[in-house]
Amino acid sequence: MPQTDSSVVTLAEGPARAPLTTPTGLQACATLRRRRLLVLGLALATILAFAASLWVVLAQDGIDGLDLALLACGLATLPWTVLGFWNAAIGFLLLRAGRVGLMAAAPQAAAGEGEAPLHLTTAVVMTLRNEDPARALARLALVRESLARTGHGAAFRYHVLSDSDDPRVIRAEEEWVAAWRAGLPDAEAARIRYRRRRDNAGYKAGNLQDFCAGSDADLMLPLDADSLMTGEAILRLVRIMQAHPRLGILQSLAVGAPASSAFARLFQFGMRHGMLPYTLGAAWWGAECGPFWGHNAVVRIAPFAAHGRLPELRGGGAVLSHDQVEAVLMRRAGYEVRVLPIEEGSFEDNPPTLLDHLTRDARWCRGNMQYLRLPAMPGLLPMSRFQLAWAVMMFLNPPALTLALLLLPWRAATQGGPAAGAAGLYLVWLLLSLAPKLAGYAAVLADGRARAAHGGAVRFLAGMAAEIAASFLLLGASSVRLTAVLIGLLTGRAGLWTAQDRDARGVRWGEAARALCGVTLFGLLVCGALALVSPALLAWSLPLTLGSLLAVPFCVLTAAPEVGRAMVRAGLCATREEIAPPWEIARLEEGKAGVGVTSGR
């Protein structure tokens, strides 16, 4: 049973006193308060300075309603952009400090560096709902084999938790698991279990809660259908959890597995290098109120089962983006939630096409906006409340950018083009928005071994240039699409929460045109209006408007198999694991995972 939080006392014992350390004892609360106040001060100062500069620019010809609307749009984009910049700046400094920087942000990491024997049992669980069973379960089989290779396989159990309702998928799941077990010795096969629910109550979160309620394991490692982890990376997480009983959730930093799709290669190259400094910087001050992304993380089962059940939304319905809510509930129960901000053996697949990416973003947007319907949850720490608010605020950028672009031609027509100083302010905003990935790129370029691991400086710079150009095209298209999603939510069109397409595929011109006609129309409208009233302003707007204008060709070309193959041959946007693949990635890429389920005896 979970222990009582030592910071809580009864009235008979006297007034509660603020704890001196976090529940694990890893960090002093006073130190974290100072860090949080520093980041808050830096962020507020930056936002106020930018807002004041924007006011001065807009007020040069007097302030009217149009200027106030543009000011509001600018202010809405600042929190996410500015905090991302400061997280990246802090993370870059910590990266350059090496081990000292890592320990400052993640002191729990030291406990995973030894060879301590395992005394806790871990349930490795994969949740499925109408996914391709062969594709998903081959990854789970690789995880089992990798753990067996470490010599610690007996400490792990494997559970396939199905919510599938398609009869063909159900039959394929059952057959795959049966074949997997049949290819293993009896003792190994007994540690693999398949369970399917007849209903999808509570979605993935409900599936995991049902599992935890009946599990006798100590820890749980949830995996998504596209997850892959190495045995050594899992052992490190488990050892850290063993060393710190008040650590409730330990999230690994999942990175994109090598991809053949041009879109996925471009996207994950930037995401990979931006996430590391951003996450490291955020961990430095977020500390024990860290993120949970729902997969590739180790969870302590007893407190999760006791305290992690999700509340009903106001007005009914289940929480879809469950992970952050579960994180704040675990922290409220007196358990820490931390991230391990290192790139070590934790992988996932990224969407293979622009259309798949936009679909996933729409899912996340709908899920995060549900937080506005959460009932009041007493007892949450201020940092936990900020986490939930931050998850909502990340989706303020798309409508703010879209509205600002719609207003630009109007302002240019009525006030004669951009005011003095606007160009400089705009460039500063663009640099702030790129800060996380620029920090990651700079960290690689400053480290000779890291450059070599990415194929050398020339290849890395080429990938960097291609990714930055693609990221602006992606920003233009995704901002318009997410704005439409938010409008749909306001008008009662919630959309569907369906299984994702995970494999590379081509996209036909007609399919792209049908899916992106609204995005393209927006680009034609804004760019056409700017071309008429202010060609100079049109040129300046292209980093934000070109993506909507070229959404269809961008979608088709980055999904084209021949483009992806050309990028693979050239090593463009290659990750370290593609250049020097670990055993697990090599097995996955060779397509021999089905053979692997019978090995590791």
N, C-alpha and C positions, 0 to 999 in steps of 0.2 A: 504494500500500500504506500502511496506517496506520503512523504514526511510533511509535517506542518511547517509552514514558512516561519523561520525564526524571527522575522521582523514583526510578527503579529502577536500581541499580548492581550490578555483579557483585562476587563476593567478592574478585577480584583488585584491584578498585578501592578496597576498604575497606568499612566498614560503611555501610549506607544511612542517609541523613540525611533527616529530615522535610522535605518541600518548603516553600518560603517562600510560594508562591502557589498558587492553583488552576491546573490545566493550561493554561488560556487566559491566565493572568497577570492576570485581571481583578480578583481580590481576594486580599488577604493571608490566609493560613491562620490566622494569629494572631487577626485580626479576626473571622473566622467562628467560631473556637473560643470567643471571648468571647461572641459572640451566642448560640451554642448553649448555653453554660453558663448564660447569663442566662435563656433560655427554660426550660431544664431546672429551674433554681432556682425560677422563678416558678410553673411547673406543679406541681412537687413540693410547694412551700409551700401552694399553693391546695388540692391534693388532701389533704394532711395536715390542714390547717385544717378542711376540710369533713368529712373522716373523723372527726376528733376531736369535732366538733360533733354529728355523727350518733351517735357512741358515747354522748355525754352524753345526747342525747334518748332513745335506746333504753334506757339504763341507769337511767333515773329510777325504774323499778319493778323493778329487778334485771334481770340478763341471763340469758336462757335460749336454748335452741336456735333458737327462732323469731326471736329478736332477732339472733342471729348470722347466720342466713340472710338477714334483711333487710339487715344490715350488709354482707354479701358482695354482695348485689344492688346496693346503693348504690355500693360500691367499684368494681364492674365497669363502671358507667356513667360514672365520673369521668374516666378518662384521655381519652376522646374528647371529652367535654363541656368539660373544663378546657382542653385544648390548643386546641380550637376557639375558646374565649373569648380566649385570649392571642393566637392568630393574628389574630383579628378586631380586638382592641385595637391591636396593632402595625400592622395593615393600615390601620385608620382613621387613625392618626397619620400614616402615610406618604401616604395619600390627601390629607390636608389640607395636607401639605407640597408637593404638586404634583410638579414635575419632579425636585426634589431627593429626594423620597421614592421616586420610581420608580427613579432611578439608584442609590439606596442598596440597593434590593432586586434590581434587574435592570440592572447596569451595561452588559450587552451591548446594551441597547436603543439606545444612542447610535449604534451602527454602522448601524442601519437607518433613520436619519433623513435621510441624504443622497440623492444621485442617482447613486451609484456604478454604473458599467456592470457588467453581469453577465458573468462569465467561467466560471461553472460551469453545467453542464446539469442540469436537474431533471426527474425522471420523476414525473408526477402519476398516481397509481395509485388505482383504486377497486376494492375487493374485494367480490364479490357471491356470495351463495349463496341461490338461490331467492327473490330479492327481485323486486319489480315493476321490470322493466328500464326502462320509460318514465319512471317516477318518479325512479329513481336516476340514470340516464344523462342525463336532462335537466339535472340539477344539474351533472354533469361537463361537459356542453356549455356551460353558463353560465360555469363556471370558465375554460374555454378561451377563450370569447369575451371575458371580462373581462380576461384576461391579454393577449389580442391588442389590446385597446383601449389598453393601457399602452404599446404599441410594443416590448415585450420578448418577444413570443410565441415567437420563434424559439428561445429558450433552454429551452423546455419541450416535453416529450413526454407523451403521454396513453396510459395502459394500462388496459384493463378486464381484471381478473384474476378469472375466474369459477371457482367451485367448485360451480356448480349441477348438480343431477342430475335435475331435473324436465324431461322432454323439451319440454313447452310453454314453460317459462321459457327453456330453452337456445335454442330456435328464435326466441323473441322477442328475446333478447339479440343474437343474430347478425343478425337483420333490422334491429334498431334501429341497431347500429353500422354496418352496411352503408349504411343510409339516411343516417346522419350523415356518413359519409365521402363519399358520393356528392354531397352538397350543398356540398362544399368544393372549392377548387382542389386540384390534385394534390399540390402541395408541402405544403399543410396536411393533407390526408387521409393523407399518408405518415407523419405524426407521431402518428396514432391507431392503436392496435393492440389486438386482442382475443385473449386466450388463455384456454382452458379446460382445467383439469386433469381427468383422468378419475377421480381419487380425491381425497378430502378429507384427505389425510395431514397431520397437524399443524394442521388447521383454518386459520383466518386467518393465524396466525403461520407455519405451514408454507408457505402460499401466498406470503406476502411473502418468506420466505427463498429459496424456489425462484426467485422473480423476481430478487432481488438477486444470486443466484449467477450469473445470465447477463446482468446489466445492465451497460452501459458508461456509464451516467449517473453523475454525481457525487453528486447528492442525490435523495432520494425524498420525496414528499409523499403519504402515505396518506390516503385519504378513505373514510369510511363511506357507505352508501347514502343517508343523510340529511344528508350534509355539504354545505356551500356556503361558499366563501371568495371574497373579492374579490381582483382582481388586485393592487391596491395592498398589501393585507395580506400576500399571498404574497411580493411583491417585498421587503417589509421583512424577512420571515423569511430569505429567501435572502441578502440583503445582510449580515445579521448572521452567517449561517453562513460566507459568504465571508471576512468580516473576522477570523473566529476559527477557524482550522483544527482546533483541539483541542475544538471544540464538536461533540459527536456527535449530540445530539438537542435541538431547540428546539421546545417545545410552545407552541402558541397557546392563548389563553383562549377556548374556544368558548362561545358563548351561544345561547340559544334563539331560533330564527327566529320571526317573528310567527305566531301560532296562532289558529285559529278555534274550537278545542275549549276549553270552559270549564275542564276539568281542566288542560290544558296551559298555559293562560294563568295560572291560579293558581299552578301548580307552578313555572313558569319565572320568574315575577315574583319569588318569594322566592329561587329558586336564583340568578338573575342578580345580585341585590343582595347575597346572602351570599357568592357565590364570589369576587367581586372583592377585598374586604378580606381574606378568608380566604387566598386565593392570594397576594396581595401580602405579607401577614404571613409566610406560610410560606416564600416565596421569600427573604425578608430573612435568615432563618437557615438554610434548607435549601440555598440557593444552588446550587452545582454538582451536588448530589445531588437534582435536582428530579424532578418527576413526568413520566410519559409515559402518555397516555391512549389511545394506539393510532391516533389519527386527528387530522386538522387540525394536524399537526406536520411539521417538516422533519427528515429523518434522513440522516446521512452514510452512504452505501451501503457503502463498502469496509470500515470497521470494524464496521458492523452485520452484514455478511455473515460477517466473520471471527470475531466475538466474540459475536454476539447469538443464536446458535442455542440453543434452549431445552433444558434437561436433561430426561431421562425422569423421571417421577414414581416414587417408591418404590411398588412394587406394580404398576407399569405404567400406561399411559395418557398422554395428552398434556395439557400445561398449557393451560387455557382462558383464564384471565385473564393473558394473556401480557405485557401492556404493562409492568407494574412490574418483572417479571423481566428483560425486555429492557433496561430502564433501569439496573438495578443491574449487569448484565453489561457494558453500555457504560461505566459509570463504573469498573468494575474494570479495564477495558482501558486506562484512562488518558484517557478522553474525558468531557467535562462533559455533563450533562443539565440543561437549564434550561427554565424557563417564562417566557413573556413576559406579565406580568400586566397587560395592558391590553385593553380592549374595542375591538377594531378588526377588523371585517370577517371574523370567523370564526364560522360559524353551524352549528347542528345542530337537529334536531327532537326535541322531548320527547314522551314517551308521551301519546297523546291521551285515554286513559281510566285510571281507577284500576286496572282489571284488567291493562292493558298495563304500567302502572308496577310493579305487584306482580310480574308475570312478569319484567320486566327486573331488578328487585332480586333476585329469586331466582336468576337467571343469575349476577349479580355475586357473590352470596353463595357459590354453589357454586364459582365460579372462584377467589375469594379464599381460601376455606378449603382449596383444594388446596395452598396454600403450606405448610401443615403437613406435606405429603408430599414437599416438595422435598428432594432429597439435600443433604448438606453441600456448600456452595460455598465453597471456600477463597479467600481474598484479597479478600473483600468489605469495604468500609469500614464502620465502625460506623453511619454514617448510612444506608448502604444496607440493612444488616440491620434497622435501625429501620423503614425504609420497608416492608419485607415484613411485619414484625410489626404495623405500624400498619394495613396492609390487612386483617389478620385481626382486629385489635382493634376495628375499626369495627363488626363484627357481634357484639360482646359486648353492646351496648346492648339489642337486641330481646329476647333471652331473659331478661336481667336485669330489664327492665321488666315483662315478662309474668309472671315468677315473683313479683316484688314485689307486683304487683296481685293475684295469687292468694293471697298470704299476708296481705294487708291485712285481709280479713274475719275470718280466724282470729285475728289479733292483736287486732282490735277486740273480738271476742267474748270473748277470754280476759283482756284487760287493760283493757277499758273505754274504748276510743276513743283518739284521738291524744294523745301526750304533749305537755306544754308545750314550746314552741319548735319543734315539728315543722312548723308552718305556715310560719314564717319561713324555715326551711331549705329547704323544698319550693319556696317562691317564688324563693329564690336559685338553686336548681337550674334552674328553668324559665327564668330570665333568662339563666343561663349557656348553656343549650341554644339560646336564641334569639339569642345574641350576634352571630354572623356576619351574619345578615340585618338585625338592628337596627343594626349598624355601617354596613352598606351603605345602609339607609334614612336614617340620620342624615347620611351623607356627601352624599346627594342633597339632603336638606332644607336643609343648610347652604350649598348652592351655588345661586345664583340661576339660572345658565344650565342647570344640571342639572335643576332643577325645571321650567323652561320646556320643556326637551327632553322631559320626561315628561308634558306637558300641564298643568302648573301644580300648585301645592301641594294644592289641594282634590282634584283627580283622583288625585294620587299618594297622598295620605293614605287615600282611599277604597280604592284598590288594596292598600295596605299592610294596612289593617284586614281586608279580605276574605281576603288571603293568610294572615295569621297565624291567623285562625279556621280556614281550610281546612287549614293545616299541622298543627294539633292533631288534626283529624279523620284526616288522613293518617297521623300518627304512631301513633294508636291502632290503625288497621287494619293498617299495615305491620309493626308490632312483633309482633303475633300471627301474621301470615302468615310472617314470617321465622323466628320461633321454630319453626313447623311445618316449615319447610325445613331448619333445622338438625337437628331431631329426625329428619327423613327421612334426612339424610346419615349420622347416627350409626347408623341402622338399615339402611343399605345402599341406600336409595332415592335415587339421584343425580339423577333427573329428566332432561329433555331440553334440548338447547341448539339452539333452533330460530330461524328468522327472526322478526323483530319486525313487529307491525302498527304502521304509522307514520301512517296517515291517520285523520282524525276520523271517528267513527262513533257511532251511538246504541247504548246497551246496554239490552236489555229487562229487565224486572223479574225474569223467571224466570231469565235467564242470570246476573244479578247474585246472585240468591238461591242458585243452585246453586254458584256459585264462592265465595261468601262466607258460606256457612252456618256453617262452623266458626268464623270470626271473629265472627259475630253471636252464636253460642251462647256463646262466651267472654264477650262483653260482657253478655249476659243473666245469666250465672252470677255474674260478679263484681258487677255493679251490683245484681242482686237480693239477693245476700248482704249487700252493704253497706247496702242500704235496710233490711234487717231488723235488723242489729246496730248500725248507726251512720249515720243519715241525714246527719249533718254531715260525716262522712268521705266519704260518697258525693258530696256536693257538691264537696268539695275534689279528689276524684279525677277529676272530669269532663274536665279537659284531657287526661287519659291514657286514660280509659275510653270517652268518648263516641264516639270514632272507631270502635271495634269495635262498639258498640251500633248506630250509624247507618251502618255500612259500606254496606249495600245502597242506601238512598236517596241517600247521598252519591255512590256510584258512578253511579247512574242519572241523577241530576240534573246532575252535572258532565259527563256524556257527552251530554246532550240537545242536539241541534243548535240548538233555539230558545234555550236558555240561553246557548250560545256566541255566537249572533248578537246577543243582547241585550247581552252584555258588549262585543262589538266595537262596536256602535252607541254605547254609553255611553263607550267608551274605557277601560273598567275593566281594570286590570292590563295596559295597553298598554305596550309597550317603545318605546324611542326610534326603532327601525327601523320600527315600525308607524306612528308619527306622522310621521316624515320618512324614508321608505324610501330607501336607496341604490339605485343603478341595478339591481344584481343582485337585490335583494329585490323591487323593483317588477316586474321581468321575471318573477320566480318567481310572485309573487302574481297577475299578470295571466294566467298560464297560457300565456305566449308563448315558453317555453323551447324548444319544438320548432322554432319559427321561427328562434330564435337560433343554432342549430347551423349555419345556412347563412350567417350574417353574420360580421362581423369579418374580412373578407377583406383 
